[in-house]
Amino acid sequence: MAEVHYKLLKKDLNSLHGHLLFSNKALPYKVGNTWIPGAWLPIRRNICLCRRGWHFFTSRKQMERYMKNGRFYRKECILYRVEVSGKVLRDSTKAVAEEMRFLRQVSFTK
């Protein structure tokens, strides 16, 4: 069953770590008032926190803590809602999944 969470990208569409550039096919787009989800990203097997897989935050609170402790600021990032599926690993600061797709861009304010 898929779960919905959060993913931060730099404004140049690179991941925060690992220098992975996300293609336009992976990103959602808006038609009128409706967001069209991006394509599912390739399945990543043998996932490991901080090493391999599609990383995301399970809550806004987790994402805010990460940004306060890191070197990234809201003005440098884009926040997305993402859907994850397959095997998922979690710790108190982040999570990683085998499968992920971007659902829509969201505001940093609730």
PAKOL-472575 format. One record per residue: x, y, z of N, C-alpha, C, O in turn; residue number from 1. Coordinates in steps of 0.001 Angstrom, whole numbers. Example, Ala and Ser with C-alpha at 12.3 -4.5 7.8 and 13.67 -1.06 7.14 Angstrom:
residues 2
nc1 nc2 nc3 cac1 cac2 cac3 cc1 cc2 cc3 oc1 oc2 oc3 nr
13190 -5690 7800 12300 -4500 7800 13200 -3300 7800 14236 -3319 8465 1
12850 -2250 7080 13670 -1060 7140 12900 30 7870 13409 1138 8039 2
This chain:
residues 110
nc1 nc2 nc3 cac1 cac2 cac3 cc1 cc2 cc3 oc1 oc2 oc3 nr
842 -1190 0 0 0 0 882 1246 0 1850 1316 757 1
565 2208 -823 1362 3428 -946 1112 4356 247 22 4375 818 2
2142 5122 608 2072 6113 1682 2454 7464 1099 3243 7527 157 3
1897 8564 1653 2190 9907 1160 3041 10655 2183 2713 10690 3369 4
4151 11261 1708 5098 11949 2579 5670 13182 1878 5034 13728 978 5
6878 13629 2287 7496 14851 1764 8894 14593 1217 9629 13742 1718 6
9245 15352 171 10580 15290 -428 11032 16712 -748 10274 17506 -1305 7
12266 17018 -393 12871 18313 -725 13829 18138 -1894 14596 17177 -1943 8
13776 19070 -2828 14765 19142 -3906 15336 20549 -3912 14674 21498 -3490 9
16561 20681 -4390 17104 22014 -4628 16342 22615 -5805 15734 21890 -6593 10
16377 23923 -5919 15654 24583 -7015 16156 24168 -8396 15428 24295 -9380 11
17394 23671 -8480 17903 23197 -9773 17470 21748 -10050 17932 21131 -11010 12
16575 21210 -9195 15998 19868 -9290 16969 18748 -8946 16712 17586 -9262 13
18074 19083 -8306 18983 18073 -7781 18532 17657 -6388 17887 18427 -5677 14
18879 16428 -6006 18615 15987 -4643 19520 16780 -3700 20525 17348 -4128 15
19163 16817 -2428 19968 17566 -1462 21349 16955 -1292 22327 17671 -1078 16
21429 15648 -1385 22713 14934 -1298 22759 13942 -2454 21719 13472 -2914 17
23920 13636 -2908 24053 12636 -3956 24041 13168 -5366 24358 12429 -6299 18
23686 14421 -5556 23744 15074 -6867 22924 14356 -7929 23343 14264 -9083 19
21759 13850 -7546 20871 13197 -8495 19913 14235 -9054 19149 14843 -8305 20
19947 14441 -10352 19068 15401 -11028 17787 14684 -11439 17840 13672 -12139 21
16646 15195 -11014 15365 14586 -11357 14869 15143 -12678 14883 16357 -12886 22
14431 14269 -13571 13962 14690 -14895 12547 15239 -14809 11837 15020 -13826 23
12149 15953 -15850 10799 16503 -15896 9732 15406 -15875 8629 15639 -15379 24
10039 14207 -16406 9071 13110 -16387 8759 12669 -14961 7667 12177 -14678 25
9726 12850 -14070 9531 12431 -12677 8727 13449 -11881 8166 13114 -10837 26
8666 14677 -12356 8045 15746 -11575 6586 15966 -11962 6215 15801 -13125 27
5766 16337 -10993 4358 16598 -11287 4203 17923 -12028 5088 18777 -11986 28
3090 18081 -12691 2793 19357 -13346 1316 19677 -13139 502 18801 -12847 29
1005 20936 -13297 -342 21416 -13004 -1096 21698 -14298 -575 22341 -15209 30
-2336 21205 -14362 -3250 21496 -15461 -4465 22141 -14827 -5251 21474 -14154 31
-4620 23445 -15042 -5678 24179 -14351 -5386 24173 -12858 -4330 24636 -12427 32
-6308 23656 -12078 -6105 23547 -10631 -5731 22140 -10185 -5688 21860 -8987 33
-5459 21252 -11138 -5192 19844 -10826 -3728 19494 -11043 -3155 19809 -12086 34
-3125 18842 -10058 -1750 18360 -10187 -1766 16959 -10807 -2517 16088 -10368 35
-939 16754 -11820 -765 15445 -12457 532 14863 -11897 1594 15460 -12072 36
469 13697 -11221 1681 13123 -10621 2739 12787 -11669 2430 12513 -12829 37
3990 12817 -11228 5089 12382 -12078 5099 10864 -12188 4353 10174 -11494 38
5949 10357 -13062 6085 8904 -13242 6756 8289 -12007 7527 8954 -11315 39
6458 7028 -11745 7160 6318 -10678 8643 6265 -11047 8999 5973 -12189 40
9493 6547 -10076 10942 6462 -10291 11348 4992 -10354 10621 4136 -9850 41
12496 4682 -10965 12928 3285 -11045 13030 2648 -9651 13442 3290 -8685 42
12648 1386 -9577 12719 666 -8296 14175 540 -7873 15040 185 -8673 43
14431 834 -6610 15774 705 -6031 15745 -459 -5047 15050 -384 -4033 44
16461 -1501 -5313 16513 -2673 -4429 17641 -2493 -3419 18474 -1599 -3572 45
17671 -3327 -2402 18709 -3298 -1357 18838 -1907 -741 19942 -1378 -607 46
17689 -1317 -365 17714 36 188 18436 67 1534 18455 -913 2279 47
19031 1228 1818 19776 1437 3066 19725 2933 3376 20035 3759 2517 48
19335 3277 4595 19282 4688 4979 20624 5362 4716 21678 4810 5031 49
20574 6545 4143 21750 7379 3830 22628 6811 2722 23660 7403 2407 50
22258 5692 2124 23124 5100 1105 22420 4782 -207 22918 5120 -1280 51
21253 4127 -124 20616 3660 -1357 19105 3659 -1192 18572 3200 -182 52
18432 4179 -2198 16972 4221 -2200 16478 5644 -2362 17265 6581 -2503 53
15161 5792 -2340 14523 7095 -2494 14219 7650 -1111 13321 7162 -424 54
14963 8666 -705 14836 9239 636 13738 10288 700 13487 11001 -271 55
13083 10373 1861 11979 11305 2053 11789 11553 3546 12418 10910 4387 56
10906 12502 3853 10543 12799 5234 9126 12307 5476 8262 12420 4607 57
8895 11757 6670 7571 11229 6981 6616 12302 7499 5409 12069 7576 58
7145 13481 7857 6285 14557 8368 6926 15913 8103 8126 16003 7842 59
6126 16954 8171 6644 18319 8045 7597 18620 9204 8618 19282 9016 60
7265 18140 10383 8104 18376 11554 9507 17779 11344 10508 18420 11662 61
9571 16583 10821 10852 15935 10531 11641 16752 9507 12850 16930 9652 62
10959 17247 8476 11609 18050 7438 12119 19369 8013 13234 19785 7699 63
11327 20028 8843 11738 21298 9462 12969 21105 10347 13882 21930 10323 64
12999 20036 11119 14165 19747 11968 15412 19562 11117 16485 20057 11463 65
15272 18857 10016 16392 18616 9110 16926 19935 8554 18138 20146 8505 66
16033 20809 8142 16459 22079 7553 17120 22977 8596 18074 23686 8276 67
16635 22960 9822 17252 23764 10887 18664 23285 11193 19554 24094 11455 68
18871 21975 11160 20168 21397 11503 21132 21328 10326 22327 21104 10520 69
20637 21514 9128 21479 21382 7941 21875 22710 7357 21778 23754 8002 70
22322 22649 6129 22771 23871 5463 21783 24316 4387 22125 25137 3537 71
20578 23789 4416 19597 24116 3398 18530 25041 3959 18132 24925 5119 72
18077 25951 3125 17093 26935 3529 15923 26915 2558 16074 26520 1402 73
14768 27339 3025 13559 27307 2199 13745 27974 852 13254 27478 -163 74
14452 29098 833 14618 29823 -435 15417 29026 -1459 15377 29344 -2647 75
16134 28007 -1028 16954 27186 -1930 16275 25891 -2348 16813 25155 -3175 76
15098 25597 -1790 14487 24287 -1986 13048 24380 -2475 12384 25408 -2340 77
12590 23268 -3050 11199 23085 -3435 10692 21878 -2643 11364 20850 -2559 78
9509 22017 -2070 8917 20947 -1277 7837 20242 -2092 6985 20891 -2701 79
7878 18912 -2099 6901 18101 -2818 6236 17110 -1873 6827 16671 -886 80
4994 16768 -2198 4353 15603 -1593 4750 14437 -2482 4714 14546 -3708 81
5123 13333 -1875 5506 12147 -2637 4729 10943 -2141 4267 10901 -1000 82
4597 9980 -3010 3972 8706 -2675 5081 7661 -2728 5854 7626 -3685 83
5163 6817 -1715 6180 5767 -1688 5504 4411 -1584 4378 4291 -1103 84
6217 3394 -2044 5677 2047 -2023 6831 1057 -1922 7998 1444 -1982 85
6503 -202 -1772 7523 -1229 -1632 8104 -1219 -225 7478 -724 712 86
9286 -1760 -88 9957 -1809 1209 10325 -390 1660 10794 415 855 87
10113 -89 2931 10421 1226 3505 11201 1027 4793 10829 199 5625 88
12290 1787 4966 13060 1808 6211 12959 3202 6798 12933 4186 6059 89
12900 3299 8147 12750 4595 8812 13675 4693 10008 14008 3693 10644 90
14087 5932 10304 14679 6244 11599 14023 7537 12073 13019 7956 11497 91
14552 8168 13088 13880 9341 13648 14031 10602 12793 13330 11585 13031 92
14925 10594 11808 15166 11804 11023 14780 11703 9548 14653 12723 8872 93
14595 10493 9049 14306 10323 7624 13802 8915 7358 13695 8087 8263 94
13492 8665 6082 13060 7337 5661 13529 7115 4230 13881 8061 3525 95
13530 5863 3814 13941 5505 2458 13006 4411 1953 12585 3538 2712 96
12686 4469 655 11768 3498 60 12330 2956 -1247 13209 3555 -1868 97
11795 1801 -1647 12173 1211 -2933 11542 1963 -4105 12138 2066 -5177 98
10337 2485 -3894 9608 3137 -4980 9088 4497 -4519 8701 4668 -3363 99
9085 5464 -5445 8601 6795 -5106 8154 7516 -6375 8694 7305 -7460 100
7145 8377 -6198 6765 9302 -7276 6329 10614 -6637 5809 10640 -5522 101
6549 11689 -7361 6185 13032 -6915 4712 13271 -7241 4282 13044 -8372 102
3936 13727 -6252 2505 13971 -6455 2187 15416 -6789 1439 15690 -7729 103
2756 16352 -6018 2507 17766 -6263 3486 18602 -5475 4035 18159 -4465 104
3699 19815 -5947 4525 20773 -5214 3650 21374 -4117 2466 21627 -4337 105
4223 21601 -2945 3465 22187 -1840 4221 23362 -1240 5436 23490 -1396 106
3479 24208 -554 4052 25373 104 4706 24957 1419 4299 23971 2034 107
5709 25702 1845 6321 25433 3139 5390 25812 4280 5554 25328 5400 108
4419 26669 4010 3448 27021 5048 2265 26079 4933 1942 25604 3844 109
1624 25811 6050 502 24865 6034 -682 25465 5429 -1722 24814 5331 110
